[in-house]
Amino acid sequence: MTKLLTRRIALASTGVVAIGVLGAATLSWSANASRSQPVAEASVRPARVTTIAFKPQSQSLMLAGTVVPRIESTLGFRVAGKVVAREVDAGAVVQPGQIIARIDPTDYRLAVDNARAALVSADADYVRAKADLERYQALRGSSAFMAQTLDQRQSLASTAQARIDQAKSQLATAENNLAYTELKADAAGIITAVQAEVGQVLAQGQGVVKLAHSEQLEILVGVPEHRLKAVREARDVTFELWSDAGHRHAARLRELSPSADPMTRTYPARFSVVEPPAFIGLGMTATLTLSRSEGTPLAEVPLAAIFQQGTQPAVWVVDRASGAVALRAVTIARWRDDTALIASGVSDGEVVATAGVHKLEPGQKVRPVQQAAR
């Protein structure tokens, strides 16, 4: 009985102590809660910004091409014969009038000699016929003079004169054929192919070499189907050689094929080189840049300035007076690799944030750090 009473007294003491501790804690919390908390002032954070500037923009298209000659002709002898000499090889640079190859001229020299002899004979016949005509004309008025005979002698003299003219033409033709036994370059250029060798018998007009004229060079590119309009409307065309990066030269569209290449399915286009640089060469690779201006002025901002508000792009506009930011929807005309072109939604001269746009909140104040406008 005594033990049970003692245990009850101990339990009651423990409860009193717990209630006392809980009460002290409650009083301590109430005292702390009654103290006034300091109000945190809104922080002004720095923000990188740029100034909106609407200005005319241009679209650029880059195409890879090759330097080619505008004219590449196959040269051949104008007469038939056996090739006895070839003076050039593939890759040779030739000048106008330079000898490329020769054929055996023996038969053509004999033809010249025959034509010259025929001319001498025709000239002798004419001299005799002319003398006979003059002597007979001297008999005019005598009984031996007959009008019919006079007509015959005049006809013979005219025929002899015509034979002289014919012999002269034949001689000129024979001399030309003899000259044609030497194949000469008709323009400055480069031999791109050799199609005949020494000892080969060639027919008239058969190709001997291919000559690429170096006076007029072009850039040949293949234009994809969806870029045809951009190529036709391009106003500023330049090219840069891979062997001379950083230096641009002017070009001009000369020809755009109306049909696609059956292998590449692109449309061949040729751009004339306006002023060829001294180091340009056939077969070099060139990068062609075509620019087309747009009529509507656009503002270019970094991609980091665009805040996607659902499906509508927007930008944070910074108030110049207070520094507070406000989200404003904009219309994007075109996306580029690292920038966006804004068509509407902001005004010229306004300031927009260009970094950390996803951490900004409406009304938040920022300290602008100006970024160079694009």
Long-range contacts (C-beta under 8 A, 24 or more apart in sequence): 42-364, 42-365, 44-323, 44-365, 44-366, 44-367, 45-364, 45-366, 45-367, 46-366, 46-367, 46-368, 46-369, 47-318, 47-325, 47-353, 47-355, 47-356, 47-360, 47-366, 47-367, 47-368, 47-369, 48-353, 48-354, 48-355, 48-356, 48-369, 48-371, 49-318, 49-351, 49-352, 49-353, 49-354, 49-366, 49-368, 49-369, 49-370, 49-371, 50-301, 50-302, 50-305, 50-351, 50-352, 50-354, 50-370, 50-371, 50-372, 50-373, 50-374, 51-349, 51-350, 51-351, 51-370, 51-373, 52-299, 52-301, 52-342, 52-346, 52-347, 52-348, 52-349, 52-350, 52-351, 52-352, 52-373, 53-299, 53-348, 53-349, 53-373, 53-374, 54-297, 54-298, 54-299, 54-348, 55-297, 55-298, 55-299, 56-293, 56-294, 56-295, 56-297, 57-293, 57-294, 57-297, 57-298, 57-300, 57-341, 58-236, 58-291, 58-292, 58-293, 58-294, 59-230, 59-291, 59-292, 59-294, 59-334, 60-289, 60-290, 60-291, 61-227, 61-230, 61-231, 61-234, 61-289, 61-290, 61-291, 61-292, 62-287, 62-288, 62-289, 62-290, 63-221, 63-222, 63-223, 63-227, 63-287, 63-288, 63-290, 64-221, 64-285, 64-286, 64-287, 64-288, 65-219, 65-220, 65-221, 65-239, 65-271, 65-285, 65-286, 65-287, 65-288, 66-219, 66-220, 66-221, 66-283, 66-284, 66-285, 66-286, 67-217, 67-218, 67-219, 67-220, 67-241, 67-273, 67-280, 67-281, 67-282, 67-283, 67-284, 67-285, 67-286, 68-212, 68-217, 68-218, 68-219, 68-220, 68-270, 68-282, 68-283, 69-189, 69-212, 69-213, 69-214, 69-216, 69-217, 69-218, 69-282, 70-213, 70-216, 70-217, 70-218, 70-254, 70-270, 70-272, 71-187, 71-212, 71-213, 71-216, 72-192, 72-210, 72-211, 72-212, 72-213, 73-210, 73-211, 73-213, 74-195, 74-207, 74-209, 74-210, 74-211, 75-100, 75-183, 75-185, 75-186, 75-207, 75-208, 75-209, 75-210, 75-211, 76-183, 76-202, 76-205, 76-206, 76-207, 76-208, 77-101, 77-103, 77-180, 77-181, 77-183, 77-202, 77-204, 77-205, 77-206, 77-208, 78-177, 78-180, 78-204, 78-205, 79-103, 79-108, 79-177, 79-180, 79-181, 79-204, 80-201, 80-202, 80-203, 80-204, 81-105, 81-107, 81-108, 81-181, 81-201, 81-202, 82-199, 82-200, 82-201, 82-202, 83-196, 83-197, 83-198, 83-199, 83-200, 83-201, 83-202, 83-208, 84-198, 85-198, 86-194, 86-196, 86-197, 86-198, 86-208, 88-191, 88-194, 88-209, 89-191, 89-194, 90-191, 90-192, 90-193, 90-194, 91-190, 91-191, 91-192, 92-190, 92-191, 93-188, 93-189, 93-190, 93-214, 94-185, 94-188, 94-189, 94-190, 94-191, 94-211, 95-185, 95-188, 96-185, 96-186, 96-187, 96-188, 97-184, 97-185, 98-184, 98-185, 99-182, 99-183, 99-184, 100-183, 100-184, 100-185, 100-191, 100-208, 100-209, 101-182, 101-183, 101-196, 101-208, 101-209, 102-181, 102-182, 102-183, 103-181, 103-183, 103-202, 104-181, 105-178, 105-181, 108-174, 108-177, 108-178, 108-180, 108-181, 109-178, 111-174, 111-177, 111-178, 112-171, 112-174, 112-175, 112-178, 114-174, 115-167, 115-170, 115-171, 115-173, 115-174, 115-175, 116-171, 118-167, 118-170, 118-171, 119-164, 119-167, 119-168, 119-170, 119-171, 121-167, 122-160, 122-163, 122-164, 122-166, 122-167, 123-164, 123-167, 125-160, 125-163, 126-157, 126-160, 126-161, 126-163, 126-164, 128-160, 129-153, 129-156, 129-157, 129-159, 129-160, 130-157, 130-160, 132-156, 132-157, 133-157, 183-208, 185-211, 186-211, 187-211, 187-213, 187-215, 188-213, 188-214, 188-215, 189-213, 189-214, 189-215, 190-214, 190-282, 192-282, 212-282, 214-282, 216-272, 216-273, 217-272, 217-273, 217-276, 217-280, 217-282, 218-254, 218-270, 218-271, 218-272, 218-273, 219-251, 219-270, 219-271, 219-273, 219-286, 219-288, 220-268, 220-269, 220-270, 221-268, 221-269, 221-271, 221-288, 222-261, 222-264, 222-266, 222-267, 222-268, 222-269, 223-256, 223-266, 223-267, 223-268, 223-269, 224-266, 224-267, 225-260, 225-265, 225-266, 225-267, 228-256, 228-267, 230-290, 230-292, 231-256, 231-269, 231-290, 232-256, 233-292, 234-290, 234-291, 234-292, 235-291, 235-292, 235-293, 236-290, 236-291, 237-271, 237-288, 237-289, 237-290, 237-291, 238-288, 238-289, 239-271, 239-273, 239-286, 239-287, 239-288, 239-289, 240-286, 240-287, 240-289, 241-277, 241-279, 241-280, 241-284, 241-285, 241-286, 242-284, 242-285, 242-286, 242-287, 243-279, 243-284, 243-285, 244-277, 244-279, 247-277, 248-289, 249-273, 249-274, 249-275, 249-276, 249-277, 250-274, 250-275, 251-288, 296-333, 296-343, 298-333, 298-334, 298-341, 298-342, 298-343, 299-341, 299-342, 299-346, 299-348, 300-336, 300-339, 300-340, 300-341, 300-342, 300-374, 301-339, 301-340, 301-342, 301-352, 301-354, 301-374, 302-338, 302-339, 302-340, 302-354, 302-371, 302-374, 303-335, 303-338, 303-339, 303-340, 304-354, 304-355, 304-357, 305-340, 305-352, 305-353, 305-354, 305-355, 305-357, 306-330, 306-332, 306-340, 306-357, 307-357, 307-358, 307-360, 313-340, 314-345, 315-342, 315-345, 315-346, 315-352, 315-353, 315-357, 316-352, 316-353, 316-357, 316-360, 317-346, 317-350, 317-351, 317-352, 318-351, 318-352, 318-353, 318-366, 318-368, 320-351, 322-365, 323-365, 323-366, 323-367, 323-368, 324-363, 324-364, 324-365, 324-366, 325-353, 325-360, 325-361, 325-362, 325-363, 325-364, 325-365, 325-366, 326-362, 326-363, 327-362, 339-374
